[in-house]
């Protein structure tokens, strides 16, 4: 028998740690390779993690609720093999790594009370590493950097862990000394300006983790970006007629349906190639022009929350390829099967508000992107149509496009021309397109 360590896997390009939600197996259970053994939450998605080897789950190293860095050991699996089992010494050697990467309860949180104040001149960096999760907690709780820098960390080299933050927040909320020290704290951006009024008949519903994350990011985006919206009406008649004619043949050939979303994403990807300065992000005073065209599509979940999986390199796919990606991502999103990589790397986003019967909307830009397109409902309308023999009034399938963009870097001319180009591509769809 041989013992191998199961490590926290990399779950996306920007993911450096995850929180253990639930162990699906217990110590002593027999597991198969690629069988799901635990659920992990990141700042992007909750996902199941499969076993890297088959065998017996000998020891669980990370408890539920622990925050573990990518690459850190989370379990030991005993496999059928000829190599020697992992020795006690090798596990001991790994324990400092585990102590660095897995949160533990601090014993000296209260010592913060006696530490001296740090002046406003304190530099923005104090030499300590702060993970994105710790920074997010500090931001949500209104903990400014001078206060954050005084929190004792139990990680390696004084690193502040999630558990350190939670323990400190308990002391902070209950101690009058701490309260007096933080009277000038910056309010949380999710904190209401006016206290809500609650009556005996009202029902109080706690936000789940995803809803809290959405709320935080939406308010952040409104604070960061100068939102402006341009509107265009597009004639979708050709696309409606083509889909009505071909949807059954498409289902027979590919075993799935085709929605309107692939047509929208195809038109957006083509318009981005024409106007590449819409495919950018902002980093301080720098503009980052993205080479890849990765289009996100907002998907409504059964819980009522929204999630945005990404179609990578959408401009390199044909209509059928985009349709297959759309169906796959939408199905996995609704069944909680997305991975963190499915949500990473987006450069532009499309939101189909028409699926809810809305004719238009003014969506909020997902940071760090600079634009998002809302697709309204397709509605039959009388319209003036030019013909070789003169103008006529005809029934056409019309739809509004609402383009929200960041006016810091996208002027009205670019934002307006881009959405007009998307409409042009939709209107010019060829009725003779083959499957």
N, C-alpha and C positions, 0 to 999 in steps of 0.2 A: 504494500500500500504506500502511496505517496500523498503528501499534503501540499496543496497549492493555495496561494492567497487569491481571493477574489477582490479586485480593486474597483473603486468607484469609477465608472466609465466616463469618457468624454461625451457629453450630450448636446454639443453645439459649440460653434466657434467662439462664442463669448461667455460660455458657462464655465465657471471655475470651481463651483461647489454645489452641493445639493443637500436637501434635508431628507432624512429617512422618515418616510410616512408610516409604512407598515411592512413587516416581514410576513410574506405569504407562506414561508416554510419555517419550521423550528429546528433547533439543534437536534441532530440524530436522524432527521428525515433524509430519505433517499431522493436525489434530484437528478434529472436528465439534463444534458447539455442543451442550452437555449431555452430551458423551461424558466418561466418567470418565478423569481424567488423573493423579490421585494418591490415596493413602490417608492419612488423618489420624487420629490418636488423640487423644482428649480424656480428661478424668477420668471421663467417663460412657460413651463408646462409641467404637469404631473405625468409620470410615465412609469411603466413597469420595466424592471431590469432583469434580463435573463442570466442564467448561470453560465459562466465561462467554461466550466468543465462538468462532466457527470460524475456522480459519486455520492458521498454522504456529507451533509452539512455538519461539519465537526464542531465549529465554533463561530458564533456571531460576535464580531468585534465592535460594531456600531449599533447602538440602541435606537429605538424609535424616537424621533425628535432630535437626534444628533445632526449637526451640520458637518458634512464631510467634504473635503476638497477632492477634486478630480485626481485620480491616481493613488489615493490613500486606500489601505486595506480595510475592507468592511466585513470579510468573513474568511474562514479557512475551510476548504473542501478537501475531503479525503477521497482520493481517486485510486482506482486499480492500476498500479504501475510498479516498475522495478526500482525506481529511485527511492532513496531514503526519505523517511518522513521528516517534516520540518522539525528541527530540534528546538528545545526550550530556549536555548540561547538566541536562535535566530528570531524567535517571536519577541524575546526581550529587546533585541536590537531594534525591532520595529516599533516598540512601544513609544519611544520619544516622537516618532513620526505621527503615531496615532494621537498622542497628546497634543501635538501641534495642530492637527487637522480636524479633530473631533472636539466639539464643544464640551466643556465640563463646567460644573458650578463653581464660581469663584468664592473663595473663603474670605476675601478682604474687601468686598464691595463697599462696606461701611467706611473704610479708610478715606474714601473720597471726601467725607465730611470735613476732615481735618487738613486737606491739601489746600495750598494757597491758590488764590485766584490767578488765572492767566490773563494778562492784559490784552487789550484789543490789538496790540501790535504783534501778537503771536503770529508767526508765519503760517501760511496755509498748509504747510507740510511739517510734521513733527518727527519724521523719520520712521514712524510706525506704519505698518501695512494695514489698511482698512478694506475689508472685502466689500463688494457691491451690496451684499445683504446687510452688513453693519451700517453702511452709509444710508441705505434705504430706510432702515429703522430709525436712524438718527434724524433723517429728514422728516419722516412722518411724525415723529414725536417732538419736533422743534428743538432738537439738541444742536446748538451751534458748535463750531469747531473748538473753541476754548473749553467748553464743557466736555466734549467728546474726548479731547486729549488728556483729561484728568481721570478718565475711567480706567481703573486697573484691569489689565488684560491677563488672562491665564494661558494664552497660547504661547508658542515659542517666540522669544524676544519681545514678550509683552503684547503680543497680538490680541486684539479685542475680538472675542467670539460672540455669536448670537446669544449664548447663555449669559455671558457677561452683561450684555445689553439688557436682557430681560431681568436679571437680578438687580441691576442698577436702577431700572425703572421702578421696581417695587420699592426700593429705598427712597428714590426720588419723589414718588407720589405720597409716601407716608411720613416722611421726615420734614418737620418745619424748618430745619436748618437748610436742607436741600432746597425747599421751596423758596426760602429767602434768597438763596444764591441764584436761582433761576427766574426771578421775577421779571427779568428783561429778556426771557427766552423768545425766540421767533415762533409765532404760532404755526401749528401744522397747517399746510395748505388745504387739508381735508377738514379742518376744524370749522364748524359753523360760526358765522358772525353773531347770530342770535340763537339763544337756547331754544330748542324745540319744545312746544307745548304738548304734553301727553295727558290724555284723559283715561278714565278707568276702562272704557270700552275699546281703546286702541290696542292693536297687536304690535308687539315689538319683535322685529326679525333681525337677527344678527347677520351682518354681511359675511359671506364666505370669503375664503382667501382670494379667489379670482376676482370677485366683485370689488374687494378693497384695492387690488392691484389696478383694475381698470379705472376706478375712481381716481386713484393717485395719478395715473399716467394721463388721464384726460385733463385734469386740472393743470398738471405740469405743462402739457402741450399748449393750452390756452395762455399760460403765463409766458412760455418761451417764444412761440411763433405769433407773428402778426397775421391773423387769419383774414383772408379776403375770399369771396366766392363769385365766380362767373357762371352764367347759365346759358345753355344752348339747347334748342329743340331739334331733335333728329328724326328723320323719316325712316322708320324701321320696316316699311312695307315689304321690301325685297327679302329681308331676312325672315320675317314672319311667314311669308308665302313659301320660301324655300324650306324652312323647318317643318311647316305643316305637311308639305309634300314628301319630305324625306325622313321624318322621324321614325316611322315604322321600319323602313328599310335599314336605317342606322341601327335600330335596336336588334333587328334580325342579324345584321352583319357583325356587330361588336358586342352584343349581349348586354347593353346598357343604353339608357336614354341620353339625349343631347338637350341641354338647357340653353338659355340665351347667354349665360355667363361666358362660355368660350368665345362667342362673337365679340363681346365687350373687351375681353382680355387681349384678343388678337388685334383689335383696332387700337387699343392703348399701347401695346408693344410696338406697333408700326409707327404710331405718332411719336413715341419716345425716340425712335431712331431719327425722326425728322427734327425733333426738338430736344437734343440730349441735355440741355441745361435744366430740364425739368427733373432729370434723373440724378439728383445731387443730394448732398447732406451738408450741414453746417457744423463746423468745429471751431468755436470761438470766432476769430476773424478770418478763418479759412473756409473756402468752399471745396468740397470733395466731389469731384465729378466721377460718377460710377461707370465702370465699363460694362458690367453685367446688367441686364434688364430683368430684374426679379420682381414679379408682380404679386402682391398679396391680395387675397380675397377674404373679406370679412364673412364669417360663418356664424349664424345664430345657433347656440347650443340648446338642448332641451331644458337646461336650467334657467335659460333666459340670458345667460352671459354671452359675450362675443369672443371669438378667437380668430386670428388671422394667419392661416397657413400660407406658405409662399410657393409660387410656381417659378422655379429657377430657370433662367435663360428662356423666358417666354417667347422672345423674338425668334428663337431657333426652332420652334415647334409649329407644325401645321394645325389646322382646325381640329382634326381628329386627335392629335397628340395633346393639345390643350384640353380638349373635352375629357380625355381619359385622366389627366392630372386633376382636373376640377372634380370629377366624380370620386376619385380615390381619396383626395384630401378632405372633401366634404364628408364622406362616409366615415373616415377615420376620426375626424374631428368630433362628429356626433356620437361616436362610440368610445371616446377618450383613448384613442390609439395613436395619437400624434406623438412624434418625438420632438425634442428641443430643436433638432436640425431642421425639421419641417417649418419652424417658426422663425428661423434666423435668416438674416441677409436680405430682407426685403428692401427694395429701392423705390417702389411706388405701390399704392393701394387702391383697390376698387371695392366699393360697398354697394350692394344691390338692394336699395331701400324699396324698389318696386315690388320685391317679393312679399312685402307686407302691405301692398296696396297703396303705397305713398307715391305721389307724382313727382316729388323732388325732396331733397334734404340738404342740409349744410353740415357735412361731416367734419370731425376734428382730425387734424393731421397726426398720424402716428410718428412720434419722434424716433430717430433723427431725420426722417424723410421730410420733404418740403411740400408735398401735394397729395391729395386724395380725391378720387372721383366717385360721386354718388350717382347711381343709375336709377331713374324713376320708373314707374309703371308704364307699360305700353298701352296706349289708349286710342281707340278709333275716333278720328276727328274729321270734319269737313275741311278740305284744304284746296287752295288754288294750285292747279297743276298745269304747267306749260306743255302744249302739244304743238306739232307742226301746223295744225290748223287753227291754233288759237288757245287761249286759256280756258280751262274748264274747272268746275268744282267737283272734287272726287273725295271718296272716303279713304283716308290714309291712316296707317298705324304710326302714331307719334309718341315720342318719349323725350323727357327732359334729362339733360346731363348737368349736374352741379359740380363745379370744379373748385374745391377749396385749396388755396395755396398760401405759402408763407411770403408775405409782402416784403420781408427783410431782403430776400434774395430773388424772388420771382415778381417781376413787374406785371402790371395789368395786360400789357401787350403780349408777353410770353404766355401768361396764364390763359388769356382769352383765345389766342391763336391755337394753343395746344388743344383745348377742348373742342374748338371748331374743327380741327383736323381729325380728331376722334370721330366726330359726327360725320365728317366727309367720308371717312373709310367705311362707316356703318351704312351710309346711304348708297355708296357705290358697290355694295356687295353684288357679286355676279350670280344671277339666277341659274346659270348653267354650271355652277360649281358641282363637281362630282365627289362622291364619297371615297 
